[in-house]
């Protein structure tokens, strides 16, 4: 071993400064072993063989782009639907009112996509553990492209009557099935390709892709509502952002096809510990072995998605109905908030590589519990746009704490051989129960109670669930993935690590 490499691996201040050893709590040569159990790392005396140490994908930029663009597509579609919800209510449902039951029907259509997401998770998750992450991600991007484009081509209620909302629901269900495997597949794939000490930063580009999708959707809808008369928006304007899903989807498909299978999956697939069984047998075995981390995953997803969908799915409508903020002004506030999150999410994700994931999530829970009521008071009674925007931005900061850390943390709760399936099932069950129905529940409760502060109480509940869950959640930052050896950035680091423990 060269003197330079030996100096990097020496314990103490030098090691603490080394990117490879940025987390000396997990890297003590010869002391740590990856457990095949669900909860990560156990201390055991074991030496790492070179074949157990993975070198991160050298084409990481291409890998990030190929995975993040699928998430861009997923959340671009959701963003467009949320931003034009009031327009769709007039186009696809009878009557002229855009409040009360009429608007609830529109949000119910959105919720339909999330209700079927667990089915997509049950299909694509275990399938990704059997045939590979890459193949499944190609299928999901195709399905999303078809669904978004089809929605933009649907006839309206005035053309075919009741069949219009029925076809809309079918298109959203098809979208929900694909998203059941998309985001969790992208998280799994990118986590397995990233080096341990940069996992947070690299996986942080996934939520950045989400936010880019939301921002672009908001900009397009805002521009259309600004330049087109209301009648033209109802006639054809709402179709434009949906039809743009076709070229976006083709670009995403091209990038996906250029990706290779994740190295961690390939290593696990060659292992004798790869679980047998297919279909129901595989799902039952996964749930029986991984139910504890699956519960943790579901609870943390509940917390994050309440904030996510309150901001992006319900707040545009809330601003219009209860604060009397115009369409354009409300969208500008949301889009500006998302642009700020987009500019900072990777930096916060990188911070998790240094201080850990849990401190950032604890901060998010504290904001949800302590700042939700003040945020909605500013929004509801602020009176002027700058004050209202501060309230919107506060909700965005709550979302940032979870969006920046969740994609790196949640897949790391599970071993490689069942990671995609366990994550897909737990993630999608939670998001279907909470995420997509958050706008529906919020609107229904506000309509039933007349209390416009109900959304704040929903955020507080989400923060409380997250705080309790974090008490039982292991720290995963900088640690090898369960079921895999350490992942480093270069071949030189891999050889040095293997040499050091001989």
N, C-alpha and C positions, 0 to 999 in steps of 0.2 A: 504494500500500500504506500502511495506517495506521501511525503510529509504534509503536503497541502490538504489532502483528503483526511489524513489522520488528525490534523488540526481542526478540521470542520466537525469531526465526529467526537472530539474530546468533550466530556461533560463540563458544564459550567457556563460562564458568560459567552464563550465563543459558540458553544452549541446553541445557546438561547438565541444568538443572533442569526444562526443559520436558517434559511428557509426550510430546509429538510427537517430540521429539528426544532421548528418553531413551537412545538408542543412537547417539551421534554417529559410531561406527565405521562405520555403514552409511549414515547420511544426511550426505552432503557434497554440497551443491547442484551439479548439473551433472556429477558425477563417476561416478554409479552407473547401471547399466542392468541390468534383469532379463534373465538369459540364458534362452533356451528349452531349454538343456541341463538335465540332471537335477539338477545339484548346486548350484543356487541362483544366487548373485549374482556377476557378474564386473564388474570395474572397466572402464568405458568412458565416454568423454565423451558424454553425452547429456542432453538437457533433457526433463523430464517435461511432456507436454501435459496439459491439464486432463482430457481424456477418458480418459487413462491412469491417473488417480488415482481410486481407489474410495473412496466414503464408506460407512462401516460401517452396517449395518442399524439404523435408529433404534429399531425395536421389538426391541431385543436381548434384553430380558427374556423376551418371548414366544418368540423364537427359541431361547434356551437351554432354556426349559421344554419346548418341543416336541421338541427333540432329546434332551435328557437323560432324558425319561420313557421313551423306547424302550430306552435302556441300563438304566434301572431295571428294566424288564420282563425284559430278557435275563438280568440277573444275579440278579434275584429268583428266577427259575426255577431257575438253576443253584444258588443258595444253598439253596433248599428241597430240591432233590435231594440235595445234599451233606449237609445236616443230618439228613435222614431216611434216609440210605443204609442204615443197619443195619435200620431198619424195613422198607424196600423189599426188602431181602434176604430177609426172612422171608415177605413178602407175595407176591413174584413168582417165587421160586425154591424148589425142593423142599428139605426138610430143615429142621432147627431150629438148626443152627450158624450163627453170624454172624461167623465168622473164616475165614481160609485161602481155599480155592478158592471157597467160597460168597460171601464178600465181594468177591473178585476179579471174580466174575461180575457183581455189581452195578456195580462201577466200570467194567467193560468196556462195560456198557450206556451209562454216562455218556460213555465214550470214543467210542462210536459216533457221537454227535452231533458230536464234534470231528473225527472221521475224514472226515466229509462236508463239513466247513466249507470246504475248498478248492474243492469243487464249487460251493458257494454263492457263493464269491468269484469264481470264473470266470464264473458266470452274472450276478450282480448288479453286480459291479464294472465290467466293460466296458459293461453295460447303462446304468449310471449315467452313464458318460461320453457315451453316445449320446443318451439320452432325458431325462437330468436327474437330479439327486440327489433331488429332492423326491418324484417318482413312485415311485422305488425304495424310499424310506424308508416310504412308505405301504404298499407291498406287504409289506415285511418285518415291520412291526408287526402286520399281519393274520395272517401265518403264525405268528408267535410266540404270539399270543393263542389261535389254534386249537390249537396243539401243547400248550401248557401246560394248557388246559382239558380237552383230550382225555385227557391223562395222568391227570388227576384222576378221570376217568370209567371208566377201564379196569377190567375184572373181574380178580380175583386168580387165582393158581395153583390154589387150592382149588376155584375155580368152573369154569375151562375148561382147566386143565392147562397143557401146554406152550405153548398159544397166548397165555397171559398174558405171559411174557417176550418172545415174538415181537412182540406188539402194542406192548409197551413200547419195544422197540428201534425199531420203525417210527415211533412218536411222537417219539422222541429224534432220529432221523435227520431228520425234518421240521423239528424245532427247529434242528438243526445247519445245514440249508440256509438258513434265514432269518437266523440269526446270522452266516452268512458274508457277508451284505451289510449288517447292521444297524450294528454298532459302527464299522466303517470308514466307512460312509456318514455316520454322525453326526459323526465326526471331520472328515471332508472338508467337510461342509456348514458346520459351525460355524467351522472355520479360515477358510473362504472368506468368512464373514460378519463376522469380527472385525477390528478395526483392528490394524495390525502391532504397535503398542506395548503393546497389552493382550491379545494373542492368548493368552498363557499363562494369564492369569487367567480369561478368558471360556471357553476350552476346558477349563479345570480343573473346570468344573461337570459335565462328562461323567463323569469318575471319581467325582465326588461322587454322581451318580445311581446309579452302580454300587454304591457303598458303602451308599447308602440302601436299595437293593434287598436287599443282603446283611443289613443290620442288621434290616430289617423281617422278612425271612425267618427270621432267627435268633430274633427276639422272638416271632414267631408259633409257631414250632416249640417253643421253650422253654416258652411258656405252655401249649401243648397237652400237652406231656410232663409238665408240672407238675400240671395239673388233671385230665387224663384218666388212668384206669387203663391199664396196659399193654395189656390185651385190647381196650379201646375204641380205643386208638391204632392197633392192628393192624387193627381192624375197619373204622373209618371216619375216625379222626382224621387219618391221613396225607393224606386227600383234601382236607381243608379248605383248607390253604394253596395247593394247586394250583388248586382251583376259584376261588379269589379272583383268579386270573389273568384271568378273564373281565371283571369290572368294571374292573380296572386297565387291561386292554387296550383297552376301549372308550373310556376317558378318554384314553389315549395316542393312539388313532386320531383322536379329535376334535381334539386339539392339533396333530397332524401335518397334518391337512387344512387347517388355518388358515395353515400356513407357505407362503412363496413360494420360488421357485427362487433359489439363491445368485447374488449379483451377479457373482462371479468366473466362475462357469460361464456365465452369460449373455454376458459379455464375450468369453470364449474361444470360445463357440459361434458368435459373429458374426465371428470372426477367420478369415482365409484359411488359417491354420496348423492349424486343427482337423483331426486325422488322419482319413483315409477308411478304408473297409474295415469289415467287420462280422465278428462271430464269431471264428473261428480266425485269420483274417488280422489282425484288430485285436489279438488277444492276442499273436500272434507278433511283431508290430511293437512292441508295448509292451515285451515282455520283451527284445527285441533292443536297444532304445534305452535302457531303464532298468534293466538287470541289475545295475549297480553299486549304486545306491541301494536296489534291491530286496533285495540281499544284506545291506546294512546294516540295513534295516528288519527283515528276518527274524531276524537275530542279536540285535538289541535286544529284539524281541518274545520270543525264547527266554529271554533273561535275566529279563525282567519277569514272564513267565508262570510260570516255575518258582517264584518267590516267591509270586505270586498264588494259584496252585492248591495249593501246599503249605499255605498258611494256611487257605484257605477250603474246599478240596476234600478234603484228607487229614488235617489236624491234628485235626479233631473225632473221627475214627476212631482216630487215633494216641493221643489222650488217653484214650480209653476202653479200648483194648486193651492198651496197654503201660504206661500211667501209672496205670491203674485210677481215673481221674477219672470221676465219674458223668456221665450224659447232660446233666443240667441245668447242673452246674458247668462242664463243658467248653464248652457253648454260651455260657454267660455270659462266659467268658474270651474266646472268639472275638468275640462280639457287642460286648463292651466295647472290644476292640482296634479293631474296625472303626468303632465310634462315634468313637473318638479320631482315627482316620484321616479319617473323614468331616468332623470339625470342623476339620481342619488342611489338607486337601488343596488347597483353593482358595488358602489363604495361601502354601503352598509353590509352587503353580503361579504365583502372582503374583510370587513372588521370582524365578522364572526370567525374567520380563520385565526384571528389573533386572540380574541377574548372569549370565544365560545359562542355557541348558538343560544344557549339558554338565557344569558343576561339580556340579549336583545329581545327575546320573547317575553321575558319578565317585564321589560319596559313597555312593550305593547299591551300586556294585560293591565298594567297600572294606568296607562292612558285610557283604555276602554272603560275601566271602572271609575276613574276619577275625572275624566275630561269629556265624557259623552254628553252629560246634561249641559255643561257650559257650552259645548259646541252647538247643540241644537237650540239653546237659548240665543246664541249669537245669530244663528241662521234665521230663526223664527221672528225674533224681535229686534235684530240689529238695525233694521231700517234703511241702511245705506249699503251699497254693494261692497265696499272694502271690508266692512265689519262682517257681512254675511260670508264673504270669501274666507275670512279667518276661520270661521266655524267649519266651512267645507274642508279647508286645509288641515284642520285638527283631525278630522275623520281620516283624511288621507295619510297622516303620520301614523295613525293606529294601524292602517293597512300595511304601511311600509315595513313595520317591525316584523310582520309575519310573512309577507310576500318575499322579503329578501332572504329569509332564513329557512323557511319551510321546504323549498325544493331540495336543499342539501341535507336537511335533517331527516325528513320522512323516509326516503329510501334506505338510509343508513340504519334504520331500526330493524331491517330484515336481512336474513342471509341471502346470498346471491342466487341460490338454486330455486327460491320461491319468491324472490323480491318483487317481480313484476305483478304476480298474481295477488300476493298478500296486500301490496300497496294499492292495486287497482280496486280490490273489493272494499277495503276499509275506507279509502279516500272517496270513492264514488257513492257509497251508501251515505256517508256523512254529507257530502255536497248536495246529494239529491234531497236529503231531509231538511237541509238548511239553506244552501246557497241559492238555488234557483227559486225557492219559494219565499225567500226573504222579502222581495218586493210585494209578493202576494199577501203574505202574513201581515206585513207592516200596513199596507193599504186597507186590508180587511179590519185590523184592529183599530186603526184610526177612524174608519167609517163607523165601526160599531160603538166605540167609546166616545168619539168626539175629542179625544185627547191627542193633540199633535206632538206630544213628547214621547209617545209610545216607542218610536224608533230608537230613542236614546236608551230606554230601558232594555230594549233588545240587545243593544251593544254592551250594556253593563252585564247582562246575563252571559253573553259570550266571553267577556273578560274573566268573569268568575270561574267559568268552566275551564278556561285555559290556565288560570292560576293553580287550580287544584290539580290539573293534569301534569303540569310541570314538576310538581313535587315527586312524581313517579317516573319522570322522563330522564333517561341517561344523557349525558353530554356526549356528542358524537364528533365534534369538530376536531380535525386533525388525526383522527383514529382510523386505522384500516377498516374497511367494510367487513361486516360479519360474513364469514364464509370465504374470505379472501385474505391474501397477504398484503403487506404494505404496497402502496402505489407511489412511485417517485416520478420525477420529471424527466430525468435523463438516464441513459444506460450507465453512465459513469457513477451516478448516485446509487444505482442498483448494485453494481459490482462492489462499491465501497461498503454498502450496508451488509451485503452478504459476507464480504471479507472480514468485517469487523466482528462478526459473531462466530467465526470459526474457532 
